[in-house]
Amino acid sequence: MKILLIGCGGREHALARALLESPRTSTLFVAPGSDALAKIATCVDLSDKDVAGLLRFAKAEEIDLTVVGPEAPLVLGVADRFEAEGLRVFGPTAAAAALEGSKTFAKNILRKYRIPTAHFRGFDDPRAAVYWIEQENRFPLVIKADGLAAGKGVIIAEEMEVARGAVERIMVRREFGEAGSRIIVEEFLHGTEASMLAFTDGHTIIPLDAAIDHKAVFDGDVGPNTGGMGAYCPSPILAGELYDRVEAEILLPIVRAMNREGRPYRGILYAGLMLTDHGPKVLEFNVRFGDPEAQVILPRMRTDLVEIALKTCEGRLAELSSIEFLPDHALIVVLASEGYPGSPKVGREISGLEEAEKVEGVTLYHSGTCLVKGRWQTSGGRVLGVGAKGRDLAEARQRAYRAASLIRFQGMHYRRDIGVPRRSK
């Protein structure tokens, strides 16, 4: 089969490896891809937001299956355009992708169908938002940009001055662009964060092993949110009865709710959760594989990803009773550029990659790198994901950090506590 993968980051690096493991894959194209992806697949010079160009390419190359990595093309309707032309595409339509594309939409659906989440209010006027926050005067609270903000449009306000500044940054200065035309102000939930993903064709749902993601930039979950500084899988916390509760109280209800709303959901559904004393509650939905969660979930999957994607596209997911996983544990540490998550410094030479890749169980996932005259350089905020598998979490962690210690570039920083049990907030 000819497969087109849309995207260019660390998540797509993991997806490409998983797709290439399938005996069904004969040719893998990646658009736009990267210098790292070019070493394992054929890159196509098309933006992931060029829906018309991607469609023309898929038709010309007679692509059998398209897998969409990032959220932006899904929100733009790439799945709608491909499906209208009779092409198989793994990913939700624009109507269903609103679960990530608009936090206001997602929160209203959660409220309407009584799916557990934080109490909230939505605002499109910064003055009204500040007035309401002042009248409520309850802290901490969470202020979120409504639209897509690459995982960075969330600010936790511990006091009034921070809350006013957050509204100013998001809605007035537009630090996150048009994503800040509306905001959500919600209660701060106490507990432990976790991520649970599931394949669904709109009827059948098959959850995957849960993962723990570390979003704050510094050790101890301190500092601004990022796209993700590390993750591990499986989660020792989100398992057993609690795992079953998430499936029964959150995943199944949201899939049914989307059907009732005339927005059937097909693809991978990501639920970002807070495990509170009152049960699991939804922090957010994503409509694609998480990054870096994909890099710890996919390497443990035994079941053929191409087969899963085909059955999802064709409404035949019920033919699979479950997804089989390796017994290994997986962990990833993200190496970031100086200045990230603000304004990252780029163009800095990277060394030590060959030595790091020789560490047993280690795989490197390129997120923000490029080749210049045969040498790797930084080209983004999250530069590399150092992934490792081990017999248990401790072994995976030891291998990942050993490999990370061998890599160098000016201004490099990373968290030293990925995989360390976190205290409840």
Sequence and secondary structure as in RCSB ss.txt:
>XXXX:A:sequence
MKILLIGCGGREHALARALLESPRTSTLFVAPGSDALAKIATCVDLSDKDVAGLLRFAKAEEIDLTVVGPEAPLV
LGVADRFEAEGLRVFGPTAAAAALEGSKTFAKNILRKYRIPTAHFRGFDDPRAAVYWIEQENRFPLVIKADGLAA
GKGVIIAEEMEVARGAVERIMVRREFGEAGSRIIVEEFLHGTEASMLAFTDGHTIIPLDAAIDHKAVFDGDVGPN
TGGMGAYCPSPILAGELYDRVEAEILLPIVRAMNREGRPYRGILYAGLMLTDHGPKVLEFNVRFGDPEAQVILPR
MRTDLVEIALKTCEGRLAELSSIEFLPDHALIVVLASEGYPGSPKVGREISGLEEAEKVEGVTLYHSGTCLVKGR
WQTSGGRVLGVGAKGRDLAEARQRAYRAASLIRFQGMHYRRDIGVPRRSK
>XXXX:A:secstr
 EEEEEE SHHHHHHHHHHHTSTT SEEEEEE  TTGGGTSEE    TT HHHHHHHHHHTT SEEEE SHHHHH
TTHHHHHHHTT  EES  HHHHHHHH HHHHHHHHHHTT  B  EEEES HHHHHHHHHHH  SSEEEEESS  T
T  EEEESSHHHHHHHHIIIIIS TTGGGGGSEEEEE   SEEEEEEEEESSS EEE   BEEEEEEETTTEEEE
EEEEEEEES SSS HHHHHHHIIIIIHHHHHHHHHTT    EEEEEEEEEETTEEEEEEEESS  TTTHHHHGGG
B S HHHHHHHHHTT GGG     B S EEEEEEEE TTTTSS     B B HHHHHTSTTEEEEESSEEEETTE
EEE SSEEEEEEEEESSHHHHHHHHHHHHTT B TT B  S TTS     
